[in-house]
């Protein structure tokens, strides 16, 4: 089921470069931030960089062996869990595991500041053993076995320890043993929106390390050098005679009767751009993941969450029907209203199965719908509930939402281009089941509701119904 002024393109942190930049860049893209596989962040800058494997006080350093044949002086018997890139090949939680919690080590030279450690607990196939406050299933239910990574005494353990800090995926009450650990210079809540900002800290681990090389994972090749396959948002003009796209690093593309009045590019941004809204009367707004607002072409600056501490990053922006206000929504469902945008409620502070990904206002501007990555719909103000995909199997996560002109229906789109229509929203076609070069990231309806556009991460446009194709960067 299913809300700051400056923002950035490619991340340039000390360790989060080159081989890891593929992930950092894509954290700005809703279709990627919600992919369950991307629950860790590569931090290796190049061959030979050492990454931390073990803390000192986070787990007691006892002689606990994954293999009885290993001696107490060996790595495997030190009481610590192996790094994920050794277990799964990449520095994120592997399949059939979920991030259970994290801790921080400050003043790390590896990150020029705080360094974050995240435990990947196995998922449970049954809940035997869980209950009465005990968060772990019986070992027979978690599908892993205790041993030394790579079956050698020179590696740390995997699948042996039952431990959980509990700041991530709190809705998962029952977890298995820790499979492996990831390390990042990026805060966990920017990697997995289910993580809280509650801090567990162990500065003694800041400089501990062990050699571990994390290669970049296989990703679809980008066929659009100009967009770098980082398109994050799309919006149509009020008459439907054009549309605009924006990339995470601030480059704007305008087609048809949409105008390009400027954009942040090539100025480096503090956070990636995640939203675009065209204003009735001219101009447009852009928003970054920190809630920073950029106003162009006569669109007034009406406020932002810039400089404020957000529990979760901003994921979407929507303008009011008058063009004199806008809403921001955060991954946790928090709503921020500016100008004549009314606040009608939010999901901020409430448990979510999956993070929010989009917001669509009602035609009156007196309400809005929110949609989460699992297709869950939340209706506020004069927005009515017409159905959702919450609790239903999806091939890919939901990434976009658009309302019909009557306010009596809505469409949602998944990353694979699949369309789901509710209320008086008609189905005009989709890309579901077809091979895409890059995932879909946005859905925009035509003004009369007789068609819609989809935008892909590379800037590819798919038009259905009476939606006209005006051009694209690819």
C-alpha positions as CSV (number, residue, x, y, z in Angstrom):
1,X,0.0,0.0,0.0
2,X,0.5,2.9,-0.4
3,X,7.0,15.0,1.4
4,X,13.8,21.0,0.6
5,X,15.8,24.6,-2.1
6,X,18.7,22.8,-3.8
7,X,19.4,19.4,-5.0
8,X,22.3,16.9,-7.2
9,X,23.2,14.8,-10.1
10,X,25.9,12.3,-9.8
11,X,27.2,11.8,-6.2
12,X,30.8,12.7,-5.7
13,X,31.5,11.4,-2.1
14,X,34.9,10.1,-1.4
15,X,34.1,6.4,-1.7
16,X,30.9,6.6,-3.5
17,X,32.4,7.0,-6.9
18,X,32.7,5.3,-10.3
19,X,32.0,1.7,-9.4
20,X,29.4,2.7,-6.8
21,X,28.0,5.8,-8.5
22,X,25.7,3.6,-10.6
23,X,23.7,3.0,-7.4
24,X,24.0,6.4,-5.8
25,X,22.7,8.1,-8.9
26,X,19.8,5.8,-9.1
27,X,18.7,6.3,-5.5
28,X,17.2,9.5,-6.9
29,X,14.9,7.4,-9.2
30,X,11.8,6.2,-7.6
31,X,11.7,3.1,-9.6
32,X,15.1,2.2,-8.3
33,X,14.9,3.4,-4.7
34,X,11.9,1.0,-4.2
35,X,13.6,-2.1,-5.7
36,X,14.0,-4.5,-2.9
37,X,17.4,-5.6,-4.2
38,X,18.9,-2.1,-3.8
39,X,19.0,-2.2,0.0
40,X,22.7,-1.6,0.3
41,X,25.2,0.8,-1.3
42,X,28.6,0.0,-2.9
43,X,31.3,2.1,-1.5
44,X,34.4,0.8,-3.2
45,X,36.2,3.4,-5.3
46,X,38.6,1.0,-7.0
47,X,40.5,-2.2,-6.8
48,X,42.2,-2.6,-3.4
49,X,40.0,-0.3,-1.4
50,X,39.4,-1.9,2.0
51,X,35.9,-2.1,3.4
52,X,34.9,-2.7,7.0
53,X,33.8,-6.1,7.8
54,X,33.6,-6.3,11.6
55,X,32.7,-4.0,14.5
56,X,34.1,-4.4,18.0
57,X,31.3,-3.6,20.4
58,X,28.3,-4.1,18.1
59,X,28.7,-7.8,18.6
60,X,30.7,-9.3,21.5
61,X,34.0,-10.6,20.3
62,X,33.6,-14.2,21.4
63,X,35.0,-17.4,20.0
64,X,31.8,-18.5,18.0
65,X,32.7,-20.6,15.1
66,X,30.8,-21.2,11.9
67,X,32.9,-24.4,11.5
68,X,34.0,-26.5,14.4
69,X,37.1,-27.3,12.4
70,X,38.3,-23.7,12.7
71,X,40.4,-22.6,15.6
72,X,39.6,-19.8,18.0
73,X,42.3,-17.6,16.6
74,X,40.8,-17.7,13.0
75,X,38.7,-15.1,11.4
76,X,35.7,-17.4,11.2
77,X,35.7,-17.8,15.0
78,X,35.9,-14.2,15.8
79,X,32.2,-13.8,16.3
80,X,31.5,-11.5,13.4
81,X,29.5,-11.7,10.2
82,X,30.9,-11.7,6.7
83,X,30.6,-8.8,4.2
84,X,27.9,-9.2,1.6
85,X,30.1,-8.8,-1.5
86,X,31.8,-12.1,-0.5
87,X,28.5,-13.9,0.1
88,X,26.4,-12.5,-2.8
89,X,28.9,-10.8,-5.1
90,X,27.6,-7.3,-4.5
91,X,27.5,-4.9,-1.6
92,X,23.8,-5.0,-0.9
93,X,21.4,-7.4,0.8
94,X,21.1,-10.6,-1.3
95,X,17.9,-12.2,-2.3
96,X,15.8,-13.8,0.4
97,X,17.2,-11.4,3.0
98,X,16.0,-8.0,4.3
99,X,17.8,-5.1,6.1
100,X,17.0,-5.5,9.8
101,X,19.0,-2.6,11.2
102,X,22.1,-0.5,11.1
103,X,24.6,1.3,13.1
104,X,27.0,4.2,12.5
105,X,30.7,4.8,13.1
106,X,31.6,8.5,13.0
107,X,34.8,10.2,11.9
108,X,35.7,7.5,9.4
109,X,38.5,8.3,7.0
110,X,36.8,6.0,4.5
111,X,33.9,8.3,4.2
112,X,35.3,11.6,5.5
113,X,32.7,11.4,8.2
114,X,30.1,8.9,9.2
115,X,30.1,5.3,7.9
116,X,27.0,3.1,8.1
117,X,26.8,-0.7,8.6
118,X,23.6,-2.6,7.7
119,X,22.7,-6.1,8.7
120,X,20.9,-8.4,6.2
121,X,18.7,-10.9,8.0
122,X,17.4,-13.9,6.2
123,X,13.6,-13.9,5.6
124,X,11.6,-16.6,7.3
125,X,9.6,-19.3,5.4
126,X,7.6,-20.0,8.6
127,X,7.1,-18.2,11.9
128,X,7.9,-21.0,14.2
129,X,9.8,-19.6,17.2
130,X,8.7,-16.0,16.7
131,X,6.3,-14.4,19.2
132,X,6.0,-12.9,22.6
133,X,8.5,-10.2,21.6
134,X,11.1,-12.7,20.2
135,X,11.9,-11.5,16.6
136,X,13.6,-14.6,15.2
137,X,12.2,-17.7,13.6
138,X,13.7,-21.1,14.2
139,X,16.8,-21.8,12.1
140,X,15.0,-24.4,10.1
141,X,12.7,-21.7,8.8
142,X,15.2,-19.1,7.4
143,X,16.7,-21.1,4.6
144,X,20.3,-20.5,5.5
145,X,23.0,-22.5,7.2
146,X,25.7,-21.5,9.6
147,X,29.2,-21.6,8.3
148,X,32.3,-19.8,7.2
149,X,32.0,-17.6,4.1
150,X,33.6,-19.4,1.1
151,X,34.0,-22.4,3.4
152,X,37.3,-21.1,4.7
153,X,38.5,-20.3,8.2
154,X,40.0,-17.0,6.9
155,X,36.5,-15.6,6.3
156,X,33.8,-14.4,8.7
157,X,30.7,-16.3,9.5
158,X,27.5,-16.3,7.5
159,X,24.0,-17.4,8.7
160,X,25.1,-17.9,12.3
161,X,24.0,-14.9,14.4
162,X,20.6,-14.0,15.6
163,X,20.8,-10.2,16.1
164,X,18.8,-7.2,15.1
165,X,19.0,-3.5,15.8
166,X,15.5,-3.1,14.4
167,X,15.6,0.3,12.8
168,X,14.7,-1.1,9.3
169,X,11.6,-3.0,8.0
170,X,9.9,-2.8,11.4
171,X,6.8,-4.2,9.9
172,X,8.7,-7.5,9.5
173,X,8.2,-8.9,12.9
174,X,10.0,-12.2,12.3
175,X,13.5,-12.5,10.7
176,X,16.1,-15.1,10.4
177,X,19.8,-15.1,11.1
178,X,22.2,-12.5,9.7
179,X,23.4,-13.5,6.2
180,X,25.9,-10.7,5.7
181,X,26.6,-7.0,6.2
182,X,26.8,-4.0,3.9
183,X,28.7,-0.8,4.4
184,X,28.0,2.6,2.9
185,X,28.8,6.3,3.2
186,X,25.1,7.0,2.4
187,X,22.7,7.0,5.4
188,X,20.5,3.9,5.4
189,X,17.2,5.8,5.2
190,X,18.3,7.1,1.8
191,X,19.0,3.6,0.6
192,X,16.0,1.8,2.1
193,X,13.1,4.2,3.0
194,X,11.9,1.7,5.7
195,X,14.9,2.6,7.9
196,X,14.4,5.1,10.7
197,X,17.0,7.7,11.6
198,X,17.3,6.3,15.2
199,X,21.0,6.1,15.8
200,X,23.0,3.2,17.1
201,X,26.6,4.2,17.2
202,X,30.0,2.5,17.6
203,X,32.8,4.9,16.7
204,X,35.4,2.2,17.5
205,X,34.6,0.5,14.2
206,X,35.3,3.6,12.1
207,X,38.7,2.4,10.9
208,X,38.4,-1.3,11.0
209,X,38.6,-3.0,7.6
210,X,39.2,-6.1,5.6
211,X,39.9,-6.4,1.9
212,X,36.8,-6.7,-0.2
213,X,36.3,-5.7,-3.8
214,X,32.7,-4.9,-5.0
215,X,32.3,-4.7,-8.8
216,X,29.5,-2.8,-10.4
217,X,26.5,-5.0,-11.0
218,X,25.1,-5.8,-14.4
219,X,22.8,-3.0,-15.4
220,X,21.0,-2.3,-18.7
221,X,23.3,-0.3,-21.0
222,X,22.2,3.3,-21.2
223,X,21.4,4.3,-24.8
224,X,20.9,8.0,-24.0
225,X,24.2,9.7,-23.1
226,X,22.4,13.1,-22.9
227,X,20.0,11.9,-20.2
228,X,22.4,9.3,-18.7
229,X,19.3,7.3,-18.1
230,X,18.4,9.4,-15.1
231,X,15.1,10.9,-16.2
232,X,13.1,11.1,-13.0
233,X,9.9,13.1,-13.8
234,X,7.6,14.2,-16.6
235,X,4.7,16.7,-16.8
236,X,2.3,17.7,-19.5
237,X,1.1,21.3,-20.5
238,X,-2.4,22.2,-19.5
239,X,-3.7,21.8,-23.1
240,X,-1.9,18.5,-23.6
241,X,0.0,20.0,-26.5
242,X,3.4,19.2,-25.1
243,X,5.4,17.8,-22.2
244,X,8.6,18.2,-20.4
245,X,11.1,15.8,-18.8
246,X,13.8,16.4,-16.1
247,X,16.8,14.4,-15.1
248,X,18.2,13.8,-11.6
249,X,21.2,16.1,-12.4
250,X,18.9,19.0,-13.5
251,X,18.7,18.9,-17.3
252,X,15.3,19.8,-18.7
253,X,13.8,18.7,-22.0
254,X,10.7,20.4,-23.5
255,X,8.6,19.2,-26.4
256,X,5.5,20.4,-28.2
257,X,4.2,23.6,-26.7
258,X,6.1,23.1,-23.5
259,X,8.8,25.7,-22.9
260,X,12.3,25.5,-21.5
261,X,12.7,28.5,-19.2
262,X,15.9,27.1,-17.6
263,X,17.1,24.5,-15.2
264,X,19.8,24.0,-12.6
265,X,22.1,22.1,-15.0
266,X,25.1,22.3,-15.2
267,X,25.4,23.6,-11.7
268,X,26.1,20.7,-9.3
269,X,23.2,20.0,-7.0
270,X,23.1,19.1,-3.4
271,X,20.5,16.4,-4.0
272,X,19.1,14.8,-7.1
273,X,15.9,16.2,-8.7
274,X,12.9,13.9,-8.2
275,X,9.8,16.0,-9.4
276,X,8.5,18.4,-12.0
277,X,5.2,20.3,-12.1
278,X,4.1,22.6,-14.9
279,X,2.2,25.6,-13.7
280,X,-1.1,26.7,-15.2
281,X,-0.4,30.2,-16.4
282,X,3.2,29.4,-17.3
283,X,6.4,28.3,-15.8
284,X,7.3,25.2,-13.8
285,X,8.8,24.0,-10.5
286,X,11.4,21.3,-9.9
287,X,12.0,19.6,-6.6
288,X,15.0,17.8,-5.2
289,X,15.1,14.8,-2.9
290,X,15.7,17.2,0.0
291,X,12.6,19.2,-0.8
292,X,14.5,22.1,-2.4
293,X,12.4,24.0,-4.9
294,X,13.6,25.5,-8.2
295,X,11.1,27.9,-9.8
296,X,11.3,28.9,-13.5
297,X,9.4,30.9,-16.2
298,X,7.2,32.9,-13.9
299,X,6.3,30.1,-11.5
300,X,6.5,31.7,-8.0
301,X,8.6,30.3,-5.3
302,X,6.2,29.5,-2.5
303,X,8.3,27.7,0.0
304,X,10.2,24.5,0.5
305,X,11.5,22.1,3.1
306,X,15.1,23.1,2.3
307,X,17.3,23.2,5.4
308,X,14.8,21.1,7.3
309,X,15.5,17.6,8.5
310,X,13.3,15.1,6.8
311,X,12.6,11.6,8.1
312,X,12.5,10.4,4.5
313,X,13.5,11.9,1.1
314,X,11.0,13.7,-1.1
315,X,9.7,11.5,-4.0
316,X,7.1,13.6,-5.8
317,X,5.8,17.1,-6.6
318,X,2.3,18.2,-7.7
319,X,0.8,21.6,-8.5
320,X,-2.6,22.9,-7.5
321,X,-5.2,23.4,-10.2
322,X,-4.9,27.2,-9.8
323,X,-1.1,27.2,-10.3
324,X,-0.6,29.1,-7.0
325,X,0.6,26.2,-4.8
326,X,2.1,22.8,-4.7
327,X,2.5,19.7,-2.6
328,X,5.5,17.6,-1.8
329,X,5.3,14.0,-0.7
330,X,8.0,12.1,1.1
331,X,8.7,8.4,0.9
332,X,7.1,7.9,4.4
333,X,3.9,9.6,3.2
334,X,4.6,12.9,4.8
335,X,2.8,15.8,3.0
336,X,4.2,19.4,2.7
337,X,1.8,22.0,1.4
338,X,2.8,25.5,0.0
339,X,0.9,28.4,-1.4
340,X,-2.8,27.7,-1.8
341,X,-2.2,23.9,-1.5
342,X,-4.3,22.6,1.4
343,X,-3.2,20.0,3.8
344,X,-5.8,17.2,4.0
345,X,-3.8,14.6,5.8
346,X,-0.9,12.3,5.3
347,X,0.6,8.9,6.1
348,X,3.6,10.4,7.9
349,X,4.4,8.6,11.1
350,X,2.2,5.6,10.2
351,X,3.5,2.2,9.3
352,X,3.7,1.5,5.5
353,X,4.2,-1.8,3.8
354,X,6.1,0.0,1.0
355,X,7.3,3.6,0.6
356,X,5.2,6.2,-1.2
357,X,6.2,7.0,-4.8
358,X,3.7,9.5,-6.2
359,X,0.9,12.0,-5.5
360,X,-2.1,13.1,-7.7
361,X,-4.4,16.0,-6.7
362,X,-8.1,15.9,-7.3
363,X,-9.5,18.3,-10.0
364,X,-10.8,20.7,-7.3
365,X,-7.5,20.8,-5.4
366,X,-9.3,19.9,-2.3
367,X,-7.8,16.5,-1.9
368,X,-5.2,14.1,-3.2
369,X,-4.3,10.5,-3.6
370,X,-1.0,8.9,-2.6
371,X,0.3,5.6,-4.0
372,X,2.9,3.3,-2.6
373,X,5.4,1.1,-4.4
374,X,3.1,-1.9,-3.9
375,X,0.1,-0.1,-5.5
376,X,-1.6,0.7,-2.2
377,X,-3.8,3.9,-2.5
378,X,-4.4,6.4,0.3
379,X,-7.1,9.0,-0.3
380,X,-7.4,12.4,1.5
381,X,-9.8,15.4,1.3
382,X,-12.4,15.0,-1.4
383,X,-10.4,12.2,-3.0
384,X,-12.4,9.0,-3.1
385,X,-11.0,5.5,-3.0
386,X,-11.7,3.5,-6.2
387,X,-9.4,0.5,-5.6
388,X,-5.7,-0.4,-5.5
389,X,-3.1,-3.0,-6.1
390,X,-2.1,-3.2,-2.5
391,X,-1.8,-6.9,-1.4
392,X,-1.8,-8.1,-5.0
393,X,1.3,-9.6,-6.8
394,X,3.1,-7.2,-9.0
395,X,5.8,-8.0,-11.5
396,X,7.5,-4.6,-10.8
397,X,6.9,-1.8,-8.3
398,X,4.5,1.0,-9.0
399,X,6.2,4.2,-9.9
400,X,3.5,6.7,-11.1
401,X,-0.1,7.8,-10.5
402,X,-2.4,10.1,-12.5
403,X,-6.1,11.1,-11.9
404,X,-8.9,11.4,-14.4
405,X,-10.3,14.9,-15.2
406,X,-13.5,14.0,-13.3
407,X,-11.7,13.0,-10.2
408,X,-13.7,9.7,-10.3
409,X,-10.8,7.5,-11.2
410,X,-7.0,7.1,-11.6
411,X,-4.3,5.1,-13.3
412,X,-1.1,3.8,-11.8
413,X,1.9,2.5,-13.8
414,X,4.6,0.0,-12.8
415,X,8.3,0.1,-13.7
416,X,7.7,-2.4,-16.4
417,X,5.1,-0.2,-18.0
418,X,2.1,-2.1,-16.8
419,X,-1.1,0.0,-16.4
420,X,-3.7,-0.4,-13.7
421,X,-7.0,1.6,-14.2
422,X,-9.6,2.3,-11.5
423,X,-12.9,4.1,-11.3
424,X,-13.7,5.9,-14.6
425,X,-10.1,5.6,-15.8
426,X,-10.1,3.7,-19.1
427,X,-7.3,1.4,-20.2
428,X,-5.7,2.5,-23.5
429,X,-2.7,0.2,-23.6
430,X,0.5,-0.4,-21.7
431,X,4.1,-1.6,-22.1
432,X,3.6,-4.5,-19.7
433,X,5.1,-7.7,-21.0
434,X,7.3,-6.0,-23.5
435,X,11.1,-5.6,-23.3
436,X,12.1,-2.1,-22.2
437,X,15.6,-0.6,-22.6
438,X,15.1,1.2,-19.3
439,X,12.3,1.1,-16.6
440,X,9.3,3.5,-16.7
441,X,9.5,6.2,-14.1
442,X,6.4,8.4,-14.7
443,X,2.8,8.5,-15.9
444,X,1.0,11.6,-17.1
445,X,-2.7,11.8,-18.3
446,X,-4.0,13.9,-21.1
447,X,-6.3,16.8,-20.1
448,X,-9.4,15.1,-21.3
449,X,-8.5,11.7,-19.8
450,X,-8.6,9.9,-23.1
451,X,-5.0,9.0,-23.1
452,X,-1.7,9.0,-21.2
453,X,2.1,9.2,-21.6
454,X,4.7,7.1,-19.9
455,X,8.3,8.3,-19.5
456,X,11.2,5.9,-19.1
457,X,14.5,6.5,-17.3
458,X,16.4,7.1,-20.6
459,X,13.8,9.6,-21.8
460,X,11.8,7.3,-24.0
461,X,8.2,8.3,-24.3
462,X,5.2,5.9,-24.8
463,X,1.9,7.5,-25.9
464,X,-1.5,5.8,-25.6
465,X,-5.0,6.8,-26.4
466,X,-5.2,10.5,-27.6
467,X,-1.8,11.2,-26.2
468,X,0.4,12.6,-29.0
469,X,4.1,12.0,-29.4
470,X,6.0,15.3,-29.5
471,X,9.5,14.0,-29.2
472,X,12.0,12.6,-26.7
473,X,15.8,12.6,-26.0
474,X,16.2,9.1,-27.4
